């Protein structure tokens, strides 16, 4: 175990973890809601420092990041634990428990692995990276020295101080806005919406490349009001050029709702596309919701078929047909 950052002793004898908005109050031997931070004696320790459940090379589009070094490969790694309790979690075997198949890796070894595999950088993903904060900060600092990019795929549930410490080390993020409805977050995630939205705004203001994902779950967040509300919030606070990924749900973990239908996905796409320039459909096979086209002349900039990517119409983030700049990091 490694001593954690972001905690303080309380007058009642408990320790308060300050990493995320849960602010867990822990007696000796207690573990936080994330299952990855534990009080031992008078200190708080992180249980997952340098411990990985998954590591491998992925297409950057799998994060999903469609406008960040398109067509590149990125070393992707995850640990265990999460500060949400979503019953529809697609990675519950590592997010909701500590699995037995942990391996150890140092920040130096992870950076060396990324360099060896000619990766564009390192993506912290699979489970919630916020609760891997100590390891990510050390690794990202070394990655920056080697000209490697740092990416997080996150629920965005983090307190302002640790987020501020992380922002200078980040290059790109995909944040999952699970619903624009506060009651959804309280019911399913056992968390709150507003801190997630605040994280998105702070990342955008810090100049980090940001893309948004929304998992569409039948009967829970698939109303016209949810799609319109999500669209309007992203449009107003993050800008119409922000890529929005609408992802189809499939039954998993504790949730038995039927899979999201294609009709629902197309309805969501149409609603969000009314204001947002770049909307993509995930977990379904579709042509209209996968390629990126130039807003000016309509030429195809990037073609996508699953994870087969062809950058056909971009040159230095400009359309090769008409020269119009496109919101890509290349």
Short mmCIF file of the C-alpha atoms (twelve columns), coordinates in Angstrom:
data_MODEL
# 
_entry.id   MODEL 
# 
loop_
_atom_site.group_PDB 
_atom_site.id 
_atom_site.type_symbol 
_atom_site.label_atom_id 
_atom_site.label_alt_id 
_atom_site.label_comp_id 
_atom_site.label_asym_id 
_atom_site.label_seq_id 
_atom_site.Cartn_x 
_atom_site.Cartn_y 
_atom_site.Cartn_z 
_atom_site.pdbx_PDB_model_num 
ATOM 1   C CA . UNK A 1   0.000   0.000   0.000   1 
ATOM 2   C CA . UNK A 2   1.038   3.590   -0.640  1 
ATOM 3   C CA . UNK A 3   -0.064  6.562   1.428   1 
ATOM 4   C CA . UNK A 4   -2.853  8.380   -0.342  1 
ATOM 5   C CA . UNK A 5   -3.127  12.077  -1.035  1 
ATOM 6   C CA . UNK A 6   -6.223  14.210  -0.410  1 
ATOM 7   C CA . UNK A 7   -7.404  13.388  3.094   1 
ATOM 8   C CA . UNK A 8   -7.553  14.993  6.515   1 
ATOM 9   C CA . UNK A 9   -8.284  13.936  10.108  1 
ATOM 10  C CA . UNK A 10  -11.624 14.962  11.606  1 
ATOM 11  C CA . UNK A 11  -12.411 16.092  15.145  1 
ATOM 12  C CA . UNK A 12  -14.569 12.988  15.680  1 
ATOM 13  C CA . UNK A 13  -11.579 10.680  15.173  1 
ATOM 14  C CA . UNK A 14  -12.458 9.659   11.658  1 
ATOM 15  C CA . UNK A 15  -10.443 10.442  8.513   1 
ATOM 16  C CA . UNK A 16  -12.136 12.220  5.596   1 
ATOM 17  C CA . UNK A 17  -11.066 11.220  2.087   1 
ATOM 18  C CA . UNK A 18  -11.112 14.366  -0.053  1 
ATOM 19  C CA . UNK A 19  -10.486 12.811  -3.474  1 
ATOM 20  C CA . UNK A 20  -14.078 12.803  -4.702  1 
ATOM 21  C CA . UNK A 21  -17.389 14.403  -3.701  1 
ATOM 22  C CA . UNK A 22  -18.407 11.401  -1.586  1 
ATOM 23  C CA . UNK A 23  -15.906 12.590  1.078   1 
ATOM 24  C CA . UNK A 24  -15.983 9.190   2.794   1 
ATOM 25  C CA . UNK A 25  -15.535 9.366   6.581   1 
ATOM 26  C CA . UNK A 26  -13.477 6.398   7.677   1 
ATOM 27  C CA . UNK A 27  -12.771 4.693   10.972  1 
ATOM 28  C CA . UNK A 28  -9.651  2.568   11.356  1 
ATOM 29  C CA . UNK A 29  -9.864  -0.374  8.925   1 
ATOM 30  C CA . UNK A 30  -12.625 1.166   6.801   1 
ATOM 31  C CA . UNK A 31  -12.476 1.259   2.999   1 
ATOM 32  C CA . UNK A 32  -14.098 4.010   0.967   1 
ATOM 33  C CA . UNK A 33  -17.009 3.537   -1.413  1 
ATOM 34  C CA . UNK A 34  -14.456 3.088   -4.219  1 
ATOM 35  C CA . UNK A 35  -12.955 -0.054  -2.583  1 
ATOM 36  C CA . UNK A 36  -9.509  1.333   -3.364  1 
ATOM 37  C CA . UNK A 37  -8.686  3.666   -0.467  1 
ATOM 38  C CA . UNK A 38  -8.395  2.357   3.071   1 
ATOM 39  C CA . UNK A 39  -7.659  3.775   6.483   1 
ATOM 40  C CA . UNK A 40  -4.931  1.999   8.439   1 
ATOM 41  C CA . UNK A 41  -4.130  3.586   11.791  1 
ATOM 42  C CA . UNK A 42  -3.908  7.347   11.439  1 
ATOM 43  C CA . UNK A 43  -3.334  7.421   7.677   1 
ATOM 44  C CA . UNK A 44  -5.205  6.812   4.440   1 
ATOM 45  C CA . UNK A 45  -3.669  4.431   1.925   1 
ATOM 46  C CA . UNK A 46  -4.351  3.685   -1.721  1 
ATOM 47  C CA . UNK A 47  -4.790  -0.032  -2.354  1 
ATOM 48  C CA . UNK A 48  -4.358  0.066   -6.128  1 
ATOM 49  C CA . UNK A 49  -1.116  1.986   -6.646  1 
ATOM 50  C CA . UNK A 50  0.842   0.216   -9.393  1 
ATOM 51  C CA . UNK A 51  -1.690  -2.611  -9.628  1 
ATOM 52  C CA . UNK A 52  -3.301  -3.387  -12.974 1 
ATOM 53  C CA . UNK A 53  -6.121  -5.650  -14.064 1 
ATOM 54  C CA . UNK A 54  -5.831  -4.911  -17.790 1 
ATOM 55  C CA . UNK A 55  -3.188  -3.478  -20.110 1 
ATOM 56  C CA . UNK A 56  -2.828  -3.534  -23.876 1 
ATOM 57  C CA . UNK A 57  -2.790  -1.551  -27.085 1 
ATOM 58  C CA . UNK A 58  -6.150  -0.213  -28.313 1 
ATOM 59  C CA . UNK A 59  -7.304  2.025   -31.149 1 
ATOM 60  C CA . UNK A 60  -7.759  5.544   -29.765 1 
ATOM 61  C CA . UNK A 61  -11.298 5.379   -31.161 1 
ATOM 62  C CA . UNK A 62  -12.147 2.651   -28.638 1 
ATOM 63  C CA . UNK A 63  -11.931 5.075   -25.706 1 
ATOM 64  C CA . UNK A 64  -13.935 6.575   -27.516 1 
ATOM 65  C CA . UNK A 65  -11.925 9.540   -28.804 1 
ATOM 66  C CA . UNK A 66  -12.730 10.307  -32.444 1 
ATOM 67  C CA . UNK A 67  -11.047 13.710  -32.794 1 
ATOM 68  C CA . UNK A 68  -7.757  13.020  -31.008 1 
ATOM 69  C CA . UNK A 69  -4.949  11.557  -33.136 1 
ATOM 70  C CA . UNK A 70  -7.425  9.560   -35.252 1 
ATOM 71  C CA . UNK A 71  -6.245  6.152   -36.403 1 
ATOM 72  C CA . UNK A 72  -3.536  5.913   -33.744 1 
ATOM 73  C CA . UNK A 73  -2.935  3.192   -31.161 1 
ATOM 74  C CA . UNK A 74  -2.700  3.923   -27.445 1 
ATOM 75  C CA . UNK A 75  -1.515  1.855   -24.485 1 
ATOM 76  C CA . UNK A 76  -4.591  1.364   -22.294 1 
ATOM 77  C CA . UNK A 77  -4.486  0.311   -18.660 1 
ATOM 78  C CA . UNK A 78  -6.875  -0.123  -15.762 1 
ATOM 79  C CA . UNK A 79  -6.816  -1.095  -12.117 1 
ATOM 80  C CA . UNK A 80  -9.793  -1.888  -9.861  1 
ATOM 81  C CA . UNK A 81  -12.479 0.079   -8.028  1 
ATOM 82  C CA . UNK A 82  -14.948 2.855   -8.801  1 
ATOM 83  C CA . UNK A 83  -16.670 5.649   -6.895  1 
ATOM 84  C CA . UNK A 84  -19.987 4.923   -8.683  1 
ATOM 85  C CA . UNK A 85  -22.275 1.952   -8.066  1 
ATOM 86  C CA . UNK A 86  -23.994 1.677   -11.453 1 
ATOM 87  C CA . UNK A 87  -26.015 -1.580  -11.704 1 
ATOM 88  C CA . UNK A 88  -25.465 -1.595  -15.489 1 
ATOM 89  C CA . UNK A 89  -21.655 -1.414  -15.302 1 
ATOM 90  C CA . UNK A 90  -19.976 -3.144  -18.229 1 
ATOM 91  C CA . UNK A 91  -16.765 -3.749  -16.252 1 
ATOM 92  C CA . UNK A 92  -18.222 -4.715  -12.871 1 
ATOM 93  C CA . UNK A 93  -15.675 -7.497  -12.385 1 
ATOM 94  C CA . UNK A 94  -12.990 -4.863  -11.849 1 
ATOM 95  C CA . UNK A 95  -14.997 -1.781  -10.863 1 
ATOM 96  C CA . UNK A 96  -17.059 -3.258  -8.027  1 
ATOM 97  C CA . UNK A 97  -14.591 -5.702  -6.524  1 
ATOM 98  C CA . UNK A 98  -10.871 -6.379  -6.165  1 
ATOM 99  C CA . UNK A 99  -10.179 -9.254  -8.541  1 
ATOM 100 C CA . UNK A 100 -7.541  -11.911 -7.831  1 
ATOM 101 C CA . UNK A 101 -5.644  -11.452 -11.102 1 
ATOM 102 C CA . UNK A 102 -3.769  -8.249  -10.255 1 
ATOM 103 C CA . UNK A 103 -0.330  -7.545  -11.704 1 
ATOM 104 C CA . UNK A 104 2.135   -4.909  -10.575 1 
ATOM 105 C CA . UNK A 105 3.751   -2.238  -12.717 1 
ATOM 106 C CA . UNK A 106 5.739   0.905   -11.981 1 
ATOM 107 C CA . UNK A 107 5.178   4.275   -13.654 1 
ATOM 108 C CA . UNK A 108 8.569   3.883   -15.333 1 
ATOM 109 C CA . UNK A 109 7.658   0.452   -16.713 1 
ATOM 110 C CA . UNK A 110 4.323   1.687   -18.044 1 
ATOM 111 C CA . UNK A 111 5.989   4.557   -19.890 1 
ATOM 112 C CA . UNK A 112 8.640   2.195   -21.249 1 
ATOM 113 C CA . UNK A 113 5.911   -0.168  -22.457 1 
ATOM 114 C CA . UNK A 114 4.169   2.678   -24.274 1 
ATOM 115 C CA . UNK A 115 7.415   3.714   -25.969 1 
ATOM 116 C CA . UNK A 116 8.264   0.138   -26.925 1 
ATOM 117 C CA . UNK A 117 4.873   -0.296  -28.604 1 
ATOM 118 C CA . UNK A 118 5.108   3.059   -30.411 1 
ATOM 119 C CA . UNK A 119 1.996   4.239   -28.633 1 
ATOM 120 C CA . UNK A 120 0.723   7.799   -28.959 1 
ATOM 121 C CA . UNK A 121 0.422   7.827   -25.188 1 
ATOM 122 C CA . UNK A 122 -1.243  6.162   -22.205 1 
ATOM 123 C CA . UNK A 123 -4.992  5.904   -21.600 1 
ATOM 124 C CA . UNK A 124 -6.242  5.234   -18.094 1 
ATOM 125 C CA . UNK A 125 -9.505  3.412   -18.623 1 
ATOM 126 C CA . UNK A 126 -11.575 0.216   -18.014 1 
ATOM 127 C CA . UNK A 127 -12.363 1.195   -14.408 1 
ATOM 128 C CA . UNK A 128 -12.595 4.699   -12.912 1 
ATOM 129 C CA . UNK A 129 -9.174  6.404   -13.201 1 
ATOM 130 C CA . UNK A 130 -9.929  9.124   -10.639 1 
ATOM 131 C CA . UNK A 131 -9.324  6.669   -7.797  1 
ATOM 132 C CA . UNK A 132 -5.933  5.783   -9.332  1 
ATOM 133 C CA . UNK A 133 -4.909  9.423   -8.927  1 
ATOM 134 C CA . UNK A 134 -1.518  8.965   -7.253  1 
ATOM 135 C CA . UNK A 135 -0.314  6.476   -9.847  1 
ATOM 136 C CA . UNK A 136 -1.713  8.464   -12.777 1 
ATOM 137 C CA . UNK A 137 -0.043  11.683  -11.686 1 
ATOM 138 C CA . UNK A 138 3.369   10.056  -11.385 1 
ATOM 139 C CA . UNK A 139 3.006   8.171   -14.657 1 
ATOM 140 C CA . UNK A 140 1.677   11.167  -16.570 1 
ATOM 141 C CA . UNK A 141 4.593   13.298  -15.449 1 
ATOM 142 C CA . UNK A 142 7.053   10.755  -16.824 1 
ATOM 143 C CA . UNK A 143 4.984   10.330  -19.981 1 
ATOM 144 C CA . UNK A 144 5.112   14.065  -20.668 1 
ATOM 145 C CA . UNK A 145 8.919   13.916  -20.541 1 
ATOM 146 C CA . UNK A 146 8.832   11.214  -23.255 1 
ATOM 147 C CA . UNK A 147 6.404   13.168  -25.456 1 
ATOM 148 C CA . UNK A 148 3.584   10.714  -24.723 1 
ATOM 149 C CA . UNK A 149 -0.017  11.863  -24.371 1 
ATOM 150 C CA . UNK A 150 -2.100  11.152  -21.276 1 
ATOM 151 C CA . UNK A 151 -5.778  10.277  -21.630 1 
ATOM 152 C CA . UNK A 152 -8.463  9.467   -19.047 1 
ATOM 153 C CA . UNK A 153 -11.833 7.810   -19.645 1 
ATOM 154 C CA . UNK A 154 -13.762 8.864   -16.576 1 
ATOM 155 C CA . UNK A 155 -17.085 9.483   -14.878 1 
ATOM 156 C CA . UNK A 156 -15.753 12.919  -13.904 1 
ATOM 157 C CA . UNK A 157 -16.591 12.531  -10.205 1 
ATOM 158 C CA . UNK A 158 -13.633 14.244  -8.564  1 
ATOM 159 C CA . UNK A 159 -13.134 17.147  -6.196  1 
ATOM 160 C CA . UNK A 160 -11.706 20.473  -7.440  1 
ATOM 161 C CA . UNK A 161 -8.282  20.281  -5.739  1 
ATOM 162 C CA . UNK A 162 -7.177  16.866  -7.062  1 
ATOM 163 C CA . UNK A 163 -8.653  17.715  -10.446 1 
ATOM 164 C CA . UNK A 164 -6.628  20.918  -10.537 1 
ATOM 165 C CA . UNK A 165 -3.478  18.934  -9.786  1 
ATOM 166 C CA . UNK A 166 -4.244  16.527  -12.642 1 
ATOM 167 C CA . UNK A 167 -5.287  18.983  -15.348 1 
ATOM 168 C CA . UNK A 168 -1.772  20.177  -16.323 1 
ATOM 169 C CA . UNK A 169 -0.795  16.555  -17.025 1 
ATOM 170 C CA . UNK A 170 -3.789  15.635  -19.205 1 
ATOM 171 C CA . UNK A 171 -4.044  15.879  -22.974 1 
ATOM 172 C CA . UNK A 172 -7.480  14.384  -23.626 1 
ATOM 173 C CA . UNK A 173 -10.482 12.970  -21.793 1 
ATOM 174 C CA . UNK A 174 -13.745 11.251  -22.482 1 
ATOM 175 C CA . UNK A 175 -16.253 11.991  -19.729 1 
ATOM 176 C CA . UNK A 176 -19.383 9.902   -19.330 1 
ATOM 177 C CA . UNK A 177 -22.413 12.096  -18.662 1 
ATOM 178 C CA . UNK A 178 -24.798 9.292   -17.796 1 
ATOM 179 C CA . UNK A 179 -27.888 11.473  -17.781 1 
ATOM 180 C CA . UNK A 180 -28.736 15.142  -17.498 1 
ATOM 181 C CA . UNK A 181 -31.213 14.183  -14.761 1 
ATOM 182 C CA . UNK A 182 -30.036 14.471  -11.156 1 
ATOM 183 C CA . UNK A 183 -32.431 11.745  -10.008 1 
ATOM 184 C CA . UNK A 184 -30.764 9.252   -12.383 1 
ATOM 185 C CA . UNK A 185 -27.404 9.853   -10.704 1 
ATOM 186 C CA . UNK A 186 -28.826 9.486   -7.201  1 
ATOM 187 C CA . UNK A 187 -30.804 6.347   -8.058  1 
ATOM 188 C CA . UNK A 188 -28.278 4.419   -10.149 1 
ATOM 189 C CA . UNK A 189 -24.804 5.855   -9.501  1 
ATOM 190 C CA . UNK A 190 -25.300 6.755   -5.823  1 
ATOM 191 C CA . UNK A 191 -23.733 10.090  -6.700  1 
ATOM 192 C CA . UNK A 192 -24.580 13.602  -7.929  1 
ATOM 193 C CA . UNK A 193 -24.654 15.155  -11.386 1 
ATOM 194 C CA . UNK A 194 -23.298 18.643  -10.719 1 
ATOM 195 C CA . UNK A 195 -19.677 17.660  -9.886  1 
ATOM 196 C CA . UNK A 196 -19.517 15.762  -13.204 1 
ATOM 197 C CA . UNK A 197 -20.665 18.819  -15.142 1 
ATOM 198 C CA . UNK A 198 -18.193 21.021  -13.288 1 
ATOM 199 C CA . UNK A 199 -15.356 18.636  -14.192 1 
ATOM 200 C CA . UNK A 200 -16.293 18.877  -17.874 1 
ATOM 201 C CA . UNK A 201 -16.244 22.680  -17.821 1 
ATOM 202 C CA . UNK A 202 -12.898 22.814  -16.014 1 
ATOM 203 C CA . UNK A 203 -11.341 20.404  -18.493 1 
ATOM 204 C CA . UNK A 204 -12.625 22.444  -21.416 1 
ATOM 205 C CA . UNK A 205 -11.368 25.685  -19.849 1 
ATOM 206 C CA . UNK A 206 -7.949  24.079  -19.273 1 
ATOM 207 C CA . UNK A 207 -7.586  23.365  -22.992 1 
ATOM 208 C CA . UNK A 208 -7.866  19.587  -22.667 1 
ATOM 209 C CA . UNK A 209 -9.353  17.828  -25.670 1 
ATOM 210 C CA . UNK A 210 -12.762 16.682  -24.422 1 
ATOM 211 C CA . UNK A 211 -15.352 14.278  -25.784 1 
ATOM 212 C CA . UNK A 212 -18.601 13.221  -24.096 1 
ATOM 213 C CA . UNK A 213 -20.276 9.807   -23.905 1 
ATOM 214 C CA . UNK A 214 -23.876 9.009   -22.960 1 
ATOM 215 C CA . UNK A 215 -24.943 5.375   -22.477 1 
ATOM 216 C CA . UNK A 216 -28.574 5.178   -23.620 1 
ATOM 217 C CA . UNK A 217 -30.569 2.873   -21.315 1 
ATOM 218 C CA . UNK A 218 -34.180 1.978   -22.157 1 
ATOM 219 C CA . UNK A 219 -36.678 3.344   -19.673 1 
ATOM 220 C CA . UNK A 220 -34.042 5.201   -17.664 1 
ATOM 221 C CA . UNK A 221 -32.446 8.015   -19.677 1 
ATOM 222 C CA . UNK A 222 -33.902 7.611   -23.184 1 
ATOM 223 C CA . UNK A 223 -36.657 10.230  -23.047 1 
ATOM 224 C CA . UNK A 224 -36.748 13.093  -25.580 1 
ATOM 225 C CA . UNK A 225 -36.260 15.468  -22.648 1 
ATOM 226 C CA . UNK A 226 -33.022 13.732  -21.600 1 
ATOM 227 C CA . UNK A 227 -31.545 13.879  -25.101 1 
ATOM 228 C CA . UNK A 228 -32.550 17.510  -25.572 1 
ATOM 229 C CA . UNK A 229 -31.315 18.468  -22.112 1 
ATOM 230 C CA . UNK A 230 -27.949 16.795  -22.643 1 
ATOM 231 C CA . UNK A 231 -27.631 18.431  -26.067 1 
ATOM 232 C CA . UNK A 232 -28.484 21.891  -24.738 1 
ATOM 233 C CA . UNK A 233 -26.098 21.651  -21.791 1 
ATOM 234 C CA . UNK A 234 -23.141 20.491  -23.897 1 
ATOM 235 C CA . UNK A 235 -23.923 23.107  -26.562 1 
ATOM 236 C CA . UNK A 236 -24.023 25.933  -24.024 1 
ATOM 237 C CA . UNK A 237 -21.133 24.977  -21.748 1 
ATOM 238 C CA . UNK A 238 -18.719 22.995  -23.931 1 
ATOM 239 C CA . UNK A 239 -19.503 24.257  -27.431 1 
ATOM 240 C CA . UNK A 240 -21.145 22.787  -30.544 1 
ATOM 241 C CA . UNK A 241 -17.846 21.358  -31.798 1 
ATOM 242 C CA . UNK A 242 -17.559 18.948  -28.815 1 
ATOM 243 C CA . UNK A 243 -17.915 15.337  -30.023 1 
ATOM 244 C CA . UNK A 244 -20.830 13.512  -28.394 1 
ATOM 245 C CA . UNK A 245 -20.913 9.701   -28.388 1 
ATOM 246 C CA . UNK A 246 -24.297 8.030   -27.873 1 
ATOM 247 C CA . UNK A 247 -23.668 4.438   -26.879 1 
ATOM 248 C CA . UNK A 248 -26.207 1.604   -26.971 1 
ATOM 249 C CA . UNK A 249 -26.745 -0.337  -23.743 1 
ATOM 250 C CA . UNK A 250 -26.722 -4.132  -23.506 1 
ATOM 251 C CA . UNK A 251 -27.853 -6.086  -20.406 1 
ATOM 252 C CA . UNK A 252 -25.054 -6.728  -17.926 1 
ATOM 253 C CA . UNK A 253 -24.193 -6.954  -14.232 1 
ATOM 254 C CA . UNK A 254 -27.376 -6.327  -12.200 1 
ATOM 255 C CA . UNK A 255 -29.454 -4.661  -14.901 1 
ATOM 256 C CA . UNK A 256 -31.878 -6.607  -17.076 1 
ATOM 257 C CA . UNK A 257 -33.500 -3.945  -19.255 1 
ATOM 258 C CA . UNK A 258 -33.655 -4.960  -22.932 1 
ATOM 259 C CA . UNK A 259 -30.917 -3.713  -25.292 1 
ATOM 260 C CA . UNK A 260 -31.311 -0.230  -26.715 1 
ATOM 261 C CA . UNK A 261 -33.115 -0.385  -30.041 1 
ATOM 262 C CA . UNK A 262 -31.786 1.136   -33.227 1 
ATOM 263 C CA . UNK A 263 -34.898 3.320   -33.417 1 
ATOM 264 C CA . UNK A 264 -34.028 4.834   -30.040 1 
ATOM 265 C CA . UNK A 265 -30.417 5.419   -31.075 1 
ATOM 266 C CA . UNK A 266 -31.488 7.121   -34.299 1 
ATOM 267 C CA . UNK A 267 -33.960 9.294   -32.387 1 
ATOM 268 C CA . UNK A 268 -31.240 10.296  -29.934 1 
ATOM 269 C CA . UNK A 269 -28.857 11.000  -32.805 1 
ATOM 270 C CA . UNK A 270 -31.385 13.248  -34.551 1 
ATOM 271 C CA . UNK A 271 -32.129 15.218  -31.393 1 
ATOM 272 C CA . UNK A 272 -28.510 15.838  -30.409 1 
ATOM 273 C CA . UNK A 273 -27.502 16.583  -34.017 1 
ATOM 274 C CA . UNK A 274 -29.947 19.507  -34.112 1 
ATOM 275 C CA . UNK A 275 -27.321 21.615  -32.329 1 
ATOM 276 C CA . UNK A 276 -24.122 19.590  -32.043 1 
ATOM 277 C CA . UNK A 277 -21.789 19.352  -35.041 1 
ATOM 278 C CA . UNK A 278 -20.268 15.941  -34.321 1 
ATOM 279 C CA . UNK A 279 -22.482 13.149  -32.992 1 
ATOM 280 C CA . UNK A 280 -21.496 9.484   -33.083 1 
ATOM 281 C CA . UNK A 281 -23.306 6.218   -32.350 1 
ATOM 282 C CA . UNK A 282 -21.513 3.463   -30.438 1 
ATOM 283 C CA . UNK A 283 -22.177 -0.242  -29.835 1 
ATOM 284 C CA . UNK A 284 -24.230 -0.354  -33.047 1 
ATOM 285 C CA . UNK A 285 -23.342 -0.763  -36.702 1 
ATOM 286 C CA . UNK A 286 -24.220 2.391   -38.585 1 
ATOM 287 C CA . UNK A 287 -22.788 4.547   -41.328 1 
ATOM 288 C CA . UNK A 288 -24.368 7.902   -40.515 1 
ATOM 289 C CA . UNK A 289 -23.164 7.831   -36.913 1 
ATOM 290 C CA . UNK A 290 -19.555 6.824   -37.477 1 
ATOM 291 C CA . UNK A 291 -17.802 8.942   -40.134 1 
ATOM 292 C CA . UNK A 292 -16.711 12.558  -39.706 1 
ATOM 293 C CA . UNK A 293 -17.553 15.008  -42.469 1 
ATOM 294 C CA . UNK A 294 -16.416 18.557  -43.165 1 
ATOM 295 C CA . UNK A 295 -18.986 21.062  -41.962 1 
ATOM 296 C CA . UNK A 296 -18.267 23.343  -44.907 1 
ATOM 297 C CA . UNK A 297 -18.141 21.112  -48.002 1 
ATOM 298 C CA . UNK A 298 -19.419 17.757  -46.726 1 
ATOM 299 C CA . UNK A 299 -16.303 15.809  -47.686 1 
ATOM 300 C CA . UNK A 300 -15.449 12.801  -45.514 1 
ATOM 301 C CA . UNK A 301 -12.589 13.590  -43.156 1 
ATOM 302 C CA . UNK A 302 -12.372 10.243  -41.319 1 
ATOM 303 C CA . UNK A 303 -14.001 6.956   -42.329 1 
ATOM 304 C CA . UNK A 304 -14.793 4.425   -39.583 1 
ATOM 305 C CA . UNK A 305 -16.043 0.864   -39.878 1 
ATOM 306 C CA . UNK A 306 -15.846 -0.668  -36.427 1 
ATOM 307 C CA . UNK A 307 -12.242 -0.011  -35.441 1 
ATOM 308 C CA . UNK A 308 -10.993 0.094   -38.999 1 
ATOM 309 C CA . UNK A 309 -10.101 3.767   -39.384 1 
ATOM 310 C CA . UNK A 310 -9.058  5.667   -42.484 1 
ATOM 311 C CA . UNK A 311 -8.056  9.317   -42.255 1 
ATOM 312 C CA . UNK A 312 -9.015  10.248  -45.803 1 
ATOM 313 C CA . UNK A 313 -9.644  13.988  -45.791 1 
ATOM 314 C CA . UNK A 314 -7.508  15.629  -43.108 1 
ATOM 315 C CA . UNK A 315 -4.224  17.468  -43.406 1 
ATOM 316 C CA . UNK A 316 -2.934  19.225  -40.280 1 
ATOM 317 C CA . UNK A 317 -6.525  19.283  -38.957 1 
ATOM 318 C CA . UNK A 318 -7.808  20.960  -42.118 1 
ATOM 319 C CA . UNK A 319 -10.164 19.561  -44.738 1 
ATOM 320 C CA . UNK A 320 -8.087  18.550  -47.767 1 
ATOM 321 C CA . UNK A 321 -10.954 19.443  -50.116 1 
ATOM 322 C CA . UNK A 322 -11.750 22.999  -49.030 1 
ATOM 323 C CA . UNK A 323 -9.145  23.875  -46.389 1 
ATOM 324 C CA . UNK A 324 -11.690 24.449  -43.603 1 
ATOM 325 C CA . UNK A 325 -10.221 23.830  -40.123 1 
ATOM 326 C CA . UNK A 326 -11.751 20.903  -38.217 1 
ATOM 327 C CA . UNK A 327 -11.669 20.427  -34.406 1 
ATOM 328 C CA . UNK A 328 -9.107  17.616  -34.415 1 
ATOM 329 C CA . UNK A 329 -5.863  17.083  -32.528 1 
ATOM 330 C CA . UNK A 330 -3.515  15.380  -34.980 1 
# 
